[in-house]
Each structure stands twice: as structure tokens, then as C-alpha cells.
Amino acid sequence: ALYIVNVERNGKIIYTWKGSQRNTHIGLYDLQTKENEHLYMFEKDLRIISCSINSERTLLAVSFHQHTEEERVTQLLQSVSKYLTLLIEIHPINNVRVLKAVDSCVRVQFLYPVEGRNTSTESHLLLVSEDKYIEQFDIHIAEEEHKVVIQNSGQLPRARVADDLIWAQWDMAEQRLFYIVPKESRSTLRCVQFYPDENFNSTLESQLDISVNDTQVKLVNFGYDDCRDQDVASKSLNLQVFTSKAGGLCVCCSLAPCIPGEITYSIYFLHRGYSRTFTVSLERPETPQLKEVVFLNLGYYVAAYLPGQFLHLLNIQHPDLLCYSLFLTGDDARIDMLPNCSIQSPLVSTVLDCCMGRMYTVSISDNDLLKFLQNSKRDSERLAALHCALLCVRSTTDLEMKIIWWISENLSTCHSFDPIQEFIIASLYCRMCPEMNILDKLLPYTSLLDWTGVIPGVACATDIISLPVLEIQNSKGFWEKLDSNLESVKYAEPHLHYHNDVLRREWRNLSEEVNMYFCLFIKQVEDRRATAYLRNIFENAKKLVPLFQEEDYQQQLLMGLMVAQLKDHLMRHLQYVGKRKIEQIVLDYVANLLSLVHRIMKEVWKIYQLHSCIFCFDERGSEAEFTVFHIMTRILEAANGMCMPLPPGFHTLHLGLGVRCLPLHTLLHYIDNGVLHLTETCVRKLLKDLDDNEKNEKLKFSIVTRLPEALGLKARQFWDHPINANFLARKYVKLLLEKLGNKQCSCPVPERHPVPVEFLPLNYLTNMLAAIENQGVPPYEKQDPVNVRFVEEAALKHTMMLLGLRYS
């Protein structure tokens, strides 16, 4: 049988097996090339404790138990060390040097320089002893007659790295050593970073409120000797440290159960300054399973796993809201192919079965996650599954389609959150933040300000902890991001994430002014109140792609205002990022927001098989159209709740469906309460296409009387109705008479009718209005079919109607 004994930084796996002659072989497997390489063979049956190979594959370090049980019995009287640690030249196989011959177990680990570096003449080896110390050996090598040999003739130079430790973990991917030193009732977590230039520094110190009474050292990721590890695990601390690329640092620790049938474990979010302790009541406490919780590193998530019982996924970057915590039980918590035995997580998204000596890649199944989302009955499960799907599986066209389908069917079943809001905000976060880590603390990731929901069967306690102290300056990479996270906790505002409160206040303040501004804008009159600020807002809106071409000034204002507010927010916190770069980030964010709303509408219309053209107002809407109208109403509510702009054209489609689906009194109620917004495109179509029977006249009058003044003037011109013509004529006369009040009319004009009307008051009025008209009227009026002749005809028609006579 093959057994994995170590995983190196480059992902190559060192394994052992027994030959036919009970020889002990050591091999190397390359995950990328899928190739095996035989490294070394011992001509006897040995139990390999630890093994490591340098990056050049010229030196092999091996730690093993010297004798089998039978040999130990026969050699009880001999003074022979129990464990032997060797350094072997294997390129080609040459000398063997003894590094340690002691009675305490020793683990070995070569340091790895950065990938792609030229072959080094020096290798560095860590030796970790059960006697609670770690030291580094410096090994100089040289090529002699096509052989790689160790140059040091005497003892190898060594340096003490750590002392008095009771727990240590090796991070092979980032070449970091974490270890714990006990101090009375508390413990101190320290970290040593090893660099490509062969130097190492102590980089971090953090006080942990963990009581350690163990006498045996627990080692993590320093090779995998299942028999010994199981023995140590029962007497030592079950603890593991995980880091993330975004500067997250978590300490996961399971505690000895105080009550039968309960499991307690804690996650210390050191980069956030608090810890959470979870106590889980087991569903099947009598089932013989793993005795302690296993912690897995899944990238964005840390998982606490107890096979056969539960799988708890916790988001590393945003642990403050438990909505990101996905707690699975029963069959949902099963990890395929993993037996209930000793499990470790040596690398991100990998699991090592120490009993069988096999390593697996672990990923969250998008199909199973979507099934869980669809079948969940609790809001807490739905919310966590939605975020997990978007964050881990990432947004794809197929995934978004399936989530939108689920949303369309579950709008009324989610009571503690709005699934449309969460889908839009979480999708925007996932689209923007992975590309730029600097946005992680500045852009919102949920629409919820807090989450009061609970996970059934799980108790959670939150404690404030001391922030770790970094002992490194001019740090780069992970340490720079961790330092940024710690600075945010110490000095930043309580909430760095962009919030719509400021946008909502500004939107309310500007709405009245903008309505006035656009009334004058439509008339094309110079208005000093149209400030540079407003012009800039609308210039911002023009850079965004609409749903379809339509002048929806209110939505353009909100788009431009959101661009301006979000730009100011990012400029305050990203002073070192160029203005042009920030502007592009903001435009991408708002454009993605509009695109997501468009995507929801597109998928919903596809689900219910609606055609893109629904503007046939002489027919009633179908059941499918009414369902789509309801979903669009919920989209509008979600947008209003977040003060979020909608694509121009949304209100026109919504109103078109409303006219087709709602009875008149309900339609007018929706309009009066702001659910439906009257748009020029839809109103014009309605006035033109519907004939003037009694029912349609009532609808048209009800709509026209509710239009804003500027839009009402434009819309009435598309409805050829006597009463509407009378209204326009009165409005036009009022405009001209107001002009006469400001400027005297001096010159009479000839009669405008080829045949003078024998009605002297009307003749006098039309002549006076014609004189004013000739002196110039606002340009927009000249583009309309309203003039003195129109006024004259409207007056005659109205008079004849009042007299009960026919006008021809």
C-alpha cells in the first residue's frame, strides 16, 4: 500500500511503499505531469515518520523509527536511539549523513525558494523536535564529477528558530511557520516568515485565550504519520491556522466537549479582532464518528467538519454577519469519498486521508449547492447558500439563470431578506472585488445591516480579542494586506462599506429641483439653476448603457448621482489610486448593476415566454404577464429599498404591463402611490393607439390628468380630442397673455382666416394673439401644432358644443 508522508510547496507528493522483500521505498509524484519518480530505497522494513526533498531534488531528508516492534524486543538491552534522522545525497545516490539519533521524534522539512529561481548552491532544512524546539540547518552543496555532494565536512551550520513550543504548523505554500508558546492561562501565537534570500524573521505575535496543559507537541503539516498523529491528537491541542490571499488570518480550535452529545469549536478571526465559539448539538450522538472537528481551508471559506454530523462553512473575509455561515447536516454535509478517519487539510481546497494515504481535491458542487438552495425551508439556509453559490462557484451565465429562476419562484417565501437585493449586491461584489482587493472593504457585500436569524441546534458566542502585533515593516503581499485589515479595525470608521443613506438624502433634495430643471430643459430655456453639479451628474449617466434608448430623466439623475457619490466615497479611502482609475471602477460598478437588472428581466420574460412587444393596449394581459408584472414590481421595490437606479426603459415596460393587467381603479392606485411611473413613451402609445370610446376616454383622461406638467403638455398633443384641444388652447392663450403682460403689443396684424369669422370678441382675441406670436414665442412651442389658428378652431368647436350645434 502507498502512504503519503509529505506534500512539498510545488505540490509534489512524497510517498512510501513496501517492496516484495519488505524493502522501504520512497517516491515522488508530480501532480501537474502525473509522473512518478523513485527517490530512494531502504533495504529493511522501516516506519517512515517524516520525509522532505529539496527543490533541486538532490537531497533527501528522512526521519524514521529505527526498529520494528520485533527488533525492539530483541534489542531491549542495547543502547540504541529510537529515532534516526538522515540527510541523503540522491543525485546520484551517494553519501548518507546522520543529522539526529535521539529517542524523541523528529520531523524534517526543506525550505523552498520562489519558483523559477536559478539552481541554488545552498539548501535549508528545518528540524522540528518533540523536545519543543525547531532549528534550521544550512547545507552547502557543489557538483563534483556529475555528482551533487554536501560541502560541509564537519557539522552543518544551524540556527535556532523557536523554543518551548507546544504546537507548530508549517504553511508550505507561503513558507511560514506558526507556533504556540504557552504562557500561564493564555498562549502566544507566533509566526516566522522564511524568505527566498534564506533569511527568516519573526513577523507576528498574538495573544490567544486558549488554555494549554498539554505535555506533548502537536505538529501540523510536518509530514503525515497517522499512527503517531492519532496518538498525539488524543493528548494535544486540535488547532490549525488558515490564511487567505486577501489578508485573512484565522485560528481554528476545537475544545474538549463538556456535555455529551455536544461539540464546541472556536474560530479566531485575528484580522477582525474577535472570535466566535460555536456549540453544536449533535443529531446522532450515538453514531461512532471522528472524535474531534476537522478544519478545512476552502479559500474564501473555513470549514469545520465532523463526518456524519455537520459541515459548517464560515466566510473568512466577512464573518461579522452569520448570513455568510452555511451550516449543513445529514446528507448535505457529506464529503464524497472521505471515510470517517483522520483527515487533514495541507493545502487550499485539498484534504488528506491520513489512514489511506490519499489526497483529494475538495470543491463545492454548484449543482448540489443549487439543489440545497431550492430545497431549503429556512431563510438562514437560503441566504447563506445564495452567497456561497455566487462567491465560490462564481457568476456564470448558467448559474445566474438558475438563481434568477429560483428567485422568481421564491419572492414570497423569503421573509427576513429580499432575494433580489441580495442577488444584485452579492453579484456586484463578486464581479468587482476579486479583481481588486482594495475594494473589499469599501463596496457593500450584502443589503442587510444586521442578521438576527439563528441556526437551529447551534449556539454562538462572540468575544472581542486582542489584535495581533506585526513585527514586520515595509511588508508586501499577505502581510501588507493583513496590516491593512488591522489598520481598518483600529482606526477606520465603523462602517467603511458604501451605503445608500447619503445617496438617498441627496436624491430627495435634488428631485424637486430637477423636476423644475427638466421642465425648462424641455422648453430649451436657459436656466441658471441648472448648475455645473447637475450637468456633471447627467454627463456621468450618459457614459452608462441603458436598457433601450429612452429619455428617463429621473433614472439618469439617479445613475449620475450614484456615480458621483460612489466616486467621492472611493476617493476618500483610495487616495493613492488615480482619479481616472477610480472613475472607471465606479462606471463599471453602476454599469454592472444595470446589466444585472436587465439580466433578471430578460430571464423572467424568457421563463414566462413573453414577447418583447407588449404594447397592445386593446387586449387584456395573460396570467403569465400578470406574474411578470408582479416580479417587476418586486424589482422596483428592491431598487427603491437600496436607492438603486433602474435601466431606462424599465418603467415603460412596467407601465405597459400594468395597463394590460390591472383594472382601472387599481392601475390609478398604483400610479398615485408611485408603484407605476408614467413615461412619455408608454403614454404616447396609449393615447395614439386606443380609440375614444367611453371606457378608453376615461382611461386617457385619468392618465393625462396625472402627468407632470411638462410631460402633460407633450402628451396632450398626441391625443386628438376636443376637450384635450380646449385644454391646449387655453394653455397657449395663457402663455401668450403672460407674455403680453411683460411687453406691450404695438402693431396689429391682418386677419388670419381667409374668411373672417363674424364673432367680434373672437376676432379681436385672435388678432391680438397673432401679434404677440409674431414677436416670437418659445422655440419648443413652434415645433408643436399649437398656434393662433389652433386656438381659434378650438374656441369655435367648444362654443358650438356648448350651444348644441354642429361645427363644420
N, C-alpha and C positions, 0 to 999 in steps of 0.2 A: 504494500500500500504506500501511496505517496503522501507526504505530510509537508505542508508549508511551514517553514521556520522563520522566514523574514520577507519583507517587501521593501525594496530599495526606492530611492527618490525617483528614479526614472521609470518606476512601475514594474521593474523586473523582479520576478519572484524566485526566491531561493527555496528549494525543496529537497527532501531526503527520501531515500527508499532503501530497502534491504535487498541485497543480491541473493542469488541462489546459494552462495557459500556463507550466508549471513554476513557478507560484507556490507559496510555502510557507505552509500553513495550520496554525493551532493551534486545537484544540478541547478541550472539557471534557465528560467522560462521568460521569453520576451513577449509581452502582451501585444505589442504592435506587429512584430513579424511572425508571431505564432511559432517561433523556433525554440528548440531546447538545446542546451549546451551542457556537456558533462564537465564538471569542475574538478572533482577530487573524489578519491575512494580511500576509506579506511579498511584495512584487512581484518576487521573484527566487528562484532556487533556492539555499537555504541548508541547511547541515547543522547542525541544532539540537543543541547539546551539553547544555543544561540549561534547564529552564523551571519556573516556580512562580507561583501566583496567590494573592493574599491571601484571607483568609476572607470578606471582604465582596465579593469578585470585582470590585474596582475597579482594582486594579493588577496588572500582569503583568511579571515579571522574566524576561528571556530572555538566554541566553548561546549564541553560535553562532560557527562558523568563518566568517570574513569572505568567503572566496572559494572557488570550486570549484578543482579541480586545473588546469583550463584557464586560468582567470583568474590563478591564481598564477604560471603560467609566463610569461604576458604582462606581469605586473607585478613581475617579479623585481627590477627596478631601483628600484621605488617603495618608499619607506619607509612601509609600511602595517602596522599591527598585525595579527597573525594572528587574534586572538580579540576579539570585541566583546561587552560585557555592557550590556544596555539595561533601563531601567525605563520602562514604558509605562502611560499613563492610558487605561483602556478603558471608562470608564463616563460618557459615551460615549468613543469613541476620540478622543484629544486629543493631548497633548504626549508626546514621547519624550525621555528623558534618558539620556545615556551615563554609566554607572557605572564601567566599566573598558574600556580599549582597550589590551590587552597581548599579548605573544607567548606567555604561558603560559595554559593552560586554566583557566577559572573555572566553578565550579558555584554555583547560586543556590537558596535555599530560604527561603520565607516562614515565620515562626513563626505558630502558630495558638493563639488563646486557647481557654479552655474552651468547649464547645458550649453554645449557648443564651444566651451573653453578649450584651448590647446592642452595637449597632454602635459600633466604636471610631473615634476621630479620629486614631489612630496605628497604623502598621503597622511591623513589624520584619523585616528581611531579612538572612539570613546569606549571606555570600560566602566560598566556600572556594576557595583558590587553590592551584595546583600549586607555587607558591613556598613552600609549607609553612606557611601561616598561614590563620586564619579570623577574619573580623571581622563585626560586626553594624552594619547601617545603621538609623537611626531615621528614619521617614518620617511627617511630619505631613500630614494631608490635610484638606480642607474642601470643602463643597458651594458652588458658585457658579453660579447660573443653571442649575440642574438638571445641573451637571457636578461630578464629583469631581476635584479638582485637588490637586497637591502644593504645600504652602505654602512649603516651604524654597526660598528664592530662590537661595541660593548652594550651597555644598557641603553634602551631607547629613551630619548628626552620625553619627559612627561610634565603635565601641569594639572593641578587640582582644580576642578571645575565647580564641584559642590560637595558640601559636607553635611552630616547629621540629617539627611533626608529620610523621610518615611514613605514617600511616594514620588514617582517620576514618570514622565510621559515624553516620548520622542515624537516630534512632528517632522516626518521625513520629507514632506513636500516643501516646507518652508525652512527646514534646518533649524528648528527651535527645540530647546529643552525646557520643559516645565517641571518644576519640582516643588515639594512642600516640606517646610521645616516646622516642626511643632513648637509652639510657644505657649505654655500653660494651658488655659482653656481655649485659646484661639490658635489658628495656624496661619502661616505666612506662605503665600504662593509666590514663587519667583520664576523668572524666565531668563534664559540665556540664549542670545541670538548668535549663531555662527555665520560668518561671512565668507565670501569667495576668496578673500585675501588671507585666509587661515587665521584671522583674528576672531575673538568672541568677546561679547560684552554682556553684562547683566543689564537687562533692559526694563524690567518691570518688577514691582513688588506690590502685593495686595493682601490685605488682612481678611481672612475668611473666618466666619463664626462657625467653625467646624471643630468639634472636639475629637481629637485623635488619641486613642490609647493603645494603638497597635504597636506591636514589637517587631513585626515582620514587614519588610519593604514590599510595596506593591509596585510593579513595573508595567507600563503600558506601551505597546508598540516597540519594545526592545526584543523582537523575536517572539515566537509563539510555542511554548512548551506546555501543552494542555494539562498534562498530569500535574506538573508543579504549579501552574497558574491556578488550577482549580483548588489546590490545597491552600495556596496563599490567599485566594479570593475569599475563602470562608473565614479568614482571620484578619483580613485587611480592608482598607478603605476602597469602596466601589466609587471611583471618581474618574472623570475624564474632562479634558479641556478641548473646546472646539473654537476655531476662529473662522471668520468669513472675509472675503475679499473687500467688503465694504467697511471693514474696521470693527466687526463684531467680535466680542470675546466672552465666551460662556463657560462656566464651570458647572458640570452636571454631577450630581452626587445623590446616591440613594442611601437612605438611612435604615437602620435595623427596625423592623416593624415592632410597634409597642402592643398592638392589638391583633389577634389572629384574624385573618381574612382581610387585612388592610395592608396596603403598600404605600410608603411615603418616600418621596424623592424631591429634591430641590434643584432649581436652575438659577444660578447666579449670573445675571446679566451685568457683567462688570462694566461694560461700555455705557450702561444706562443708569448705574448707581442703585439698583435694587435687585432683590431676589424674590422668587416665588416658590413656595413649598406646596406640593400637591399631595393630598391623601386620597387614595382610591380604594373604594370598597369593591373587592373582587366579586364577580358574578358567580364564579365557580371556585371557591377557595379550596375545595377538597381535591381539585384536579392536580395531579403531580406535574408540576412545570418547573421552569427555571426559578431558582430561589431569589434571584436579585434582578433588578431592572437593568436592561442593556441600553446604552445610549448610542445613537447613530447620527452621523454627520451627513445630512442630505442637502447641503448647500445653503439654500435660503432657510431651511428648517433644521431644528434639532429634534430628534425623535426619542422619546422614552418608550421602550418596547418591552413588554412582558409576554412572551409567546403563549398563545392560547387564552390570553386575558385582555390585553388592550395595546393600542398603538397611539401614542399622544404626540402630535406634531405641533411644535411651537416655532413661530416665526422669530428669527434672530434679530432682524432689524427693527421690527415693530411689535415688541412683546407687551406694550402697555395696554392694548385692547385685546381682551380674550376672544374677540371675534376672529382673530387670526389663529386661534388654537383649535386644531381639529382633533377631536378625541374619538377614536374608533374602538369598537368592541366586537366580540364574536367573530364571524367570518370576515367582516370588513377589516379586522385587524390582523389578518393572516398574511404573512410574507411567504410567498411561494418558495418551495424547495428548501426552506430553512427548518431543520429539526429543532426540537426543544433541548438545546445543549449549549455549550459555551460559545458565545458569539462576541466578536469584537468588530470595531469599525476603524480600520487602519488609515483609510483614505476617504476623501469625499465621495459619497454615493457608492461605497463598497462595504461588503460585510464578509467577514472571515469566519467560517465554521471551523473552530479550533479542533473539534473532535474528529471530523473527517478530513481536515487539512485542505479544505476547498475555499476558494474565494469567489464571491458573487458580486456582480454589479447590481445595485438597487436603484430603482426609479419608481416614481409614482405613475401608475397606469392611468392615462387620460380617460379611457373607456370606463374603467371601474370607478374613477372619481366622478364622472358624469352620471353613472348609474346611481351612485350614492347620493349625488345632488338631487336627482329626480325622485328617488325613493325616500328621502329624508322627510320626517314629520316635524322636526323641531327647527325653529329659526336659527338656533346656535349652530346646528349642523349645516344648514343651508348656507348661512353666511360664511362659515369657515371653508366649506367646500368650494364656494364660488371664488373666494380669494385664492385658495390653493390652486384651483384649476388655471386661473389667469396668471398666477405668479410662477408656478412650477412648469406647467405644460406650455405656457407662453401663448400669446394670441396668434392663432392661425384662422384662416377663413372658415375652415370646417368647425373648429372649436367655438368661434364666435357665433356661428349659425346655430349650433346645438344649444348654446346657452341662451340665445335670444328666443329660441323656441320654448325652452323651459320657462323663461321669464313671461312670455305671452300667456302661458297656461297657469302661472302661479302668482299673478299680480294680487289676487285677493287672499292668498294663503299665508303670505309673509306679513306678520303683524308688527314686528319690532324694527323693521328696516324696509327701505324701499329698494327692491331688486334692480330697478332701472338706474337709480342713483349710484348704487354700489358697482354695478357693471360699468358704468361710464367712468367713474372716478378711479376704480381699480385698474381698468383697462388703460386709461391715460397714464397712470403711474407706471404700469408695466411697460408701456411703449416708450416712455421718456427716461425713466431713471436708470435702467440697466446700461444705457449708453453713456450716461453722465452721472457718476456717483455723487457729484456735488449737489444734485437736485433732490437727493433722497430726503434731506431734512427740510426742504423748502416747499415741495409740492405735496398736496394732500393725497392720502392713500385710501381714505375712507370718508364717507359722508357722515359718519357717526361721531359725535363729540365724546360720547362715552357708551359703554356697553354694560347693561345691568343684568344681562342674562346669565344663567348658571348652567354648568354641565352636570346633568344628573349623575349622582354617585361619586362626584369629585368635589372635594373641599380644597379651597385655595387660600393661602395666607401670603400677603405681600409685606416685605420688610425692606427698609432703607439700609443700604450697606455703604461702606466707605469706598470712594473711588480709588482705583489703583494709581500708584505713583509711577510715572515713566522716568526712567533713568537714562534716557537717550535724547540727544539733541540733533537737529538737522536730519530728522528721520525721513525716510521715504517709504513708499509702498504701504504695507499694512500698518506700520507704526505711525505713519503720518495720518492715516485715516482714523486709527484708534484715538490718537491725540485730538483730532478734530471732533470726534464724538464726545470725548471727555470735556473738551472746552465748551461744547454746546450745553452739556449738563450743568457745568459750573457757572457759566456767565451769560448764557443766551437767554432770550425772552422765554417766558413759559411755553409759548406755542410759536415755533418758527414756521410751521406749515402755513401756506397761503390759505386764507379764509375769506369767505364772501361777505363778511359783515361790512367792511369798508366799501366794497363794490355796491352792496345793496343801498347803503346810505347815499352814496354818490348818484346812483341810478334814480332814486326817488327825488333827490334835489334837482336833477337835470331834466327830468321828464317834462315838467310843466314848461320850462324854458325852451326845450327842444320842440315841443308841440307848437309854440309860438313861432319859433325859428323856421320850422318847415312850412308853416302857413305862408310866411313871407318868402321862403325859398321857392315854393311852387309858383308864386306870383312874380318871381325873379326880381325882387326888390332888394336894393342894397340895405342890409341891416347890420348896424354896428354891434348888436347883441350877439351876432354870430362870431364869437371870439376865436382867437387862434387855437385855444384849447379844444373847442368843439370841432374846428376844422381838422385838427390833428387826429382827433378821435375817429372821424369819418375817413380820413386818409388811411388809418390803420385798418379799418373794416374793409376797405377796397382791396387790401392785399390778401384777403381770405376768399376761398372759393365757395360760392353759395350752392344751395341745393339746385335751384334753377334761377335763371335771370329774372329777378323781380325786385322792385324798389320797396323793400320793407325797412323803412327808416328807423323804426323803433328797434328792430333786431340789429341793424347796422350800428346804431348807437351803443347797444349793449355789447356787441362784439368789440367795437373800438374802445369802449370804456374798460372792458375786461383786459384787453391788450395793454392799455395804459397802466391799470392798477397792478397787473401781474409783473409788468416791466419794472415799475417802481419797487415792488417787493423784492425782486431778484437783485436789482441794483443795490439795495441796502445791504444785502448779505453776500453778494458776489462782486465786491469792488475790484477784485483782481481779474475779473473776466471782462473782456472787451464789450463795449456797448453794442456793437453790431452783432456779436455772438449772442448776447442776451436777447436782443430783438428777434433774432431768428428762432431761438428757443421758444419764446413766447408765441410767435406766429405759428410755429409747429404745434404747440400745445393746443391753441384755440382751433386751428385747422383740424387737428385730430379729434377734438371734441365734436365739431360739426360733422365730421366724417362718421363718427360713431352713431350719432343721432340718425344720420342718413342711412347708415347700415341697419339700424334697428327697424326703421320704417320700411326699407327695401325688403328685409327678411319677413316682416309681418305681412306685407302685401303679397309676398310670394306664398306664404303659408296659407292664406285665405283666398288665393287665386284672384286677386283684384287686378283690374286693368289700370294702367297709369292714368287714363282719362275717365274721371268720374263726374265731369261737369255736364250732366244731362239732368236738368232740374225738373223736367216734366214727368219723371219716374221716381217711385219710391225706392229707397235703398234696401238691399237684401240683408239677410241675417248676418252674412259674413261682413258686409260693410259696416253694420252696426257694431260688431265685435271690434273691427279695426278702429272705428271711431272711438270706442271706449279705450282702447290701448293708446291711441294718440292723445286722448285726454289725460291718461296717466303719465305719458311722456311730458306733457305740458306741466302737470303738477310737479313732477320731479325736477323739471328745469326751473320752475318758479321757486321751488324749495331751496335750490342751490344758487339762485340768481344766475342762471346759466343761459347763454344765448342759444337760439334755435336757428337752423338754416333758413334763410329767406325762402319762402315758398311753403313752409310748414303750416302757417296759419291759413293760407289759401286752401290747401288740401284738407285741413281740419274743418274749415267752414263749409267747404263743398260737401263733405260727408255729412256734416250736421244738417244742412238744408235738405239733403236726401233722406236722412234717417229720423229726424226729430219732428214731432208735431209743432205747430207754430208757437204755441204758448211756451213750450219747453225750449225751443230754439231761442226765443226772445229772452227767456230767463237766463240761458247760458251766455247770451251776448251781454246782458245787463250786469252779470256777475263776473265778467272778464274771462270766462272759460273759452268763449269763441271770440276771435278778433276779426273785425270787418276789414277786409283788404280790398284794394281797388280792383285787382284782377277778378276776384270772385264776384264782387258787387256788379261790376260792369257786365260780366257774363250773365248774371241773373237778370238784370234789367233789360238786356237786349234779347235774351232767348225766350223768356216767358211772355206769353200773350197777356192782355189786360182783362182777363175775366175777373169776376168778383173775388175769388179766392186769391189769385195772384196779385191783384191790386192791393189787397190787404197785406200780403207778404211784402210787396215792394215798398208800400208806404211805411210799414213797420221798420224795414231795414233803413230806408233813406232818412227817416227822422232820427235814427240813432247814429248816423255818421258824424264824425268830426267835421267842423265847418269847412275846412279846406278840401277834404275828401268829398264832402257832400256836394260842394259846388261842381266838382269834376264829374261826379257820378250822375247827377241830375241831367247832365247834357246828353246822356246815352239813353234816356227814357223819354220817349215822345208821348207825353200825356198832358192834357190841358191843365190840370191842376199843377203839375210839375213845371209846365211852361209859365204859368202865372207866377209861381214862386221865383223862377229865374228872372222873369221880367221885373218883379218887384225889387229883387236884389240888385239888378242892374240900375234901375232908376235911383235907388238909394245911393249907390256908388257915385253916380253922376251928380246927384244933388249935393252930396257931401263935397264933391269937387267944386261945385258952383259956390258953395259957402266959403271956400278958401280963395276963390278967384272969380271976379265978375265976368259975365259973358257979355261981349261988346257987339259982335256983328251977327245979324240974322242970316239965316240960310234959306235957300229955296225949299219948297215943299218936297218931301221925299217920295210921296206917292205919285205915280203918273196920273192917277185920277184922285183929286183931293177928296178927303173924307169930310162930309158935311156934318162934322161934330167939332165945333169950335174949341171946347176945352181940350179935346184930344189933339187937335191941330196945333194948338199953342204949346202943349206939353212936348209933342214930338219935335217941333221946330226948335224949342229951347234945348232939348236933349241932343239934337243933331249938332247944334252949335257947340255944345260942350264936348261932344265926341270928336268934332273936327279939331279941337285944340289938343287932342291927344289923350288916350286912355292907357291904362297899364298894358304892357305888351301881351300878358297872358290872356287878357280879355279879347284882344284882336284875333287870337287863334281860335276862339270859340264862336259858335254860331249865334251869339247873343249880341244884338245891336238895336238901334232905334226901330228898325223895321220889325224885328222880333218883338219888341215891346209893344209896338202899335198893334200887331196882329193878335198878340196875347190879350191886350186890353179889349179889343173888339170881340174876340171869342168869349171872354169871360163875361162881358156885358150882355151879349146875346144869350148866353146860357142863363144868366140871371133873369132875363126877360122872357125866357122860354121860347126864343126864336131860333131859327136855323141860320148858321153863318156859312156863306159860300164865297 
